[in-house]
C-alpha cells in the first residue's frame, strides 16, 4: 500500500541558507541605530 501524495516537498529552513530576518529584529536594529 504505497500511495504518493501530490503535495509538493515542503522547503524547510536550513541553517546554512540565508533567511530573511523577521521585521521585529529589523525594527529593533533600526531603533538602536537611530539612538
Order of alpha helices (4+ residues) and beta strands (2+ residues): alpha
